[in-house]
Every structure is written in C-alpha cells, then in structure tokens.
Amino acid sequence: MQSKGLHLGILLSCLLASLLLSAAEPSPGVLGVDDLKRVVPASYFFRGQSASVQLRNAAGFRVADGKLVLVGLVDTSGYSSDVAEKYQGFLITEIKISIEGSDLPPGQYGFGFSKQDKFTVMDVGNNDLLSVPSHLDQNLQRAVPLKIVPDQGSYRLYAGKKWVSLKAE
C-alpha cells in the first residue's frame, strides 16, 4: 500500500513539474499587454533623434523558439516634415520575416504606411530598404491605430484599415 502512495506522489510531482515548465515557456502567437509592457522600448532612435513610443499603440508576436517581432507607433512631432511624413513607427525583429513576399533580416527599423498604399521599411538612418503594396480592409470594424492579428500561418499588421502580411521565415 505504501508503494502505491509513493508511486502516486512521484507521478503527481512529475506532472506538477511539467506544468510549471510549460507555464514558464512563452507560447507562440500575438503578445499580450503584460508581455508588451516588458519588451517594448520607452523610446526609439531613428534618424538622429529619439522619439517616445506609444505603448497603447504597440503590438508584437512570438514564434515557437521564443523570438519576437515588435512594432509600435512613435511620436514624430520633433522630426522634419519629410521624415515624419513617411516614418510612423518602429519594427524590431529577432528573426528573418517576409513582408508581402519581401525578405527582411533581423534588425531594428522604421516603418510607415503611405497615402499611396505602400508600406515602407527604412534603416535607422531613414534609408528605404523595402517598399511593398499595402491592402485596405473596408470590412474591418473598429479600426485602431495599430494592431497585429493572426492570419493562417502569418500575421496582419494593421494601421487603421491598412495592412500588410508579416510571415516568420
């Protein structure tokens, strides 16, 4: 009888340990508010200046190995009009991603959605690295300034009703 209790105790201990380990491992997918608070920078350096980040307008996702892709809108009021016109936020990726079929290596970038229905990614010196067509989601209810939603193995990065597809490579 004692050996049954001992075996049951060992089994329960193993189950508890596996539950604690799985709870400690971050799960892939869109990041929650608590995760964003831990990883989104308070400010972001771009083209010779540091702009404050709008945490309420930040989003991101985690891939299976725990690496992150983060985006957020910044306050561009201190930038010259030509920079502020195309630079809306930051994009930080720890992995290679595909944006509408164009590859982007790990790094830190600026981005913007243009009035000409383009999504442009720039290096921190404001040099264009890629520009792809953006989409318009007329059926989107309650458009918000910025969000990420899962989309059949990839993610949609929305700025209002404009969006582009981000896919982990």
N, C-alpha and C positions, 0 to 999 in steps of 0.2 A: 504494500500500500504506500509505503514511504517513497519507493522508486517512482510510482505514478505521479506523486506530488512533485518530486524533483524534476521529472521529465516535463511536466506541465509548466513548472516555474522557468525552466530553461527555454521552453518554447515561447512563453509569454515575454521573456526577456529579449529573445531574438526578434520577435515581432515588434516590440517597443523600439528596439534599436533601429530596425529597418524603417519604421515610421519616422523616427527622429531624423535619420539620414535623408530620407526623401523629402521631408519638410524643409531641411536646410538647403537642398539643391534647388536653385531657382528654375522655374519651369519656363519653357519657351513660350513666346507669344507677346501680345501687347502689354506694355508695362503699366502697372497701377500707379496711383498717386503717390503712395509711400515710396515705391521704387524710384519714381521720378524725383522726388524730393532729395533722395540720397545721391543721385548721379548727375542731375542737370546743373551745369555751372551757373553761378550768380551773374556772371558777365562773360562776354565773349569778345576776343580780339579779332578785328578784321580791318584791313586797310589802314593801319596806323592808329586805330582807336579801339577803345574798349567800350562796348555797349552793354547795358543791363539786359538781362534775359527775362522774358515774361513767363514765369513758371506755369501760370494758368494756361498758357499757350505753348506748352511743350509736350512732346509725345515720344514714344520710342517702342522698340521691340527687342526681345531677346531671342537668340537662336539656341539650338539644342546644346551646344557646348558652353553656353552662358555668356557669349559675347554679345555686345549691344550695338544698336543703331539708334541714335538720338537726333531729334530735330526740335527746334524751338524758334519762336519769333523773338526779335530783339528790338530795342528802342533805337531807331536810326535817326532820331531828331538831330544829333550832332554831326551827322555826315553831310558831305556836299550833296547837292541835289542829284547829280549824275550817279553817285554811288547809291544813295538812298532809293533812287528810282528802281534799281534792279536788285538790291540786296535787302531781303526781308528777314532772313534768319540764318541759323547755323545748322549744319549737318555734320555729325560726328559718327563715324562708322569704324568699328573694330574688325570688320570683315569686308571682303570684296562684295559689292552689291551691283545689281543691274537695275538701271533706271530706264524704263521704257526700252529695254534692249541694249542700252549703252552701259559698258562696264565702268565702275568707279572703284579704285583701290581703297584699302583702309586709310583713313586720314580725317582731317578736320577741314571743313569747307563752309563757304557761304552759299546761300541759295536764294532764288526769287522766282515767283510766278509773274510773267509779264502780261501786259494788256493785249499782246499779240498771240496769246495762247501758247506760250513757250515756258518751259521750266529750265532755268539756267543754274548750273553749279559752277562756282568760282573758287580758286585757291584763296588763301588769306590775303594775298596781295591784290585781289579784285581782278584777276586774270581769268577769263572764261575757260572752263575745262570741257564742259559739255552743255549742249542745249538740245532739248527734246520737246516734241509737241506735248502739251497738256490736254486733258479732257475736261469736259464740263458735264456735271451731273445735275440735270434740270429737275430730276425727281427727288433729290436729296431734301429731306425735311430737316429743319433746324440747322442750317449751316452754321458752323462755328469757325473762328479764325484759323485754327489748326488742329488736326487730329490724324491718327493712324488707325485704320481698320483692317482686319484680316480679309484676304480675298483669294481663296482657293490656292494655297501654297505660296502666296506673295502677300504684299500689304499695299494698301492705297494710302498715300499721303495726301490729305485734303488741306487746302487753304480756301476756306469758304466752300464754293461749289466746284472749284478747280481741283484736279487731282492728277497724280502720276503714280505709276506702279513701281514699287520697290521690291526686289527679289534678292534674297540671300543667295550667294554663289558658293 
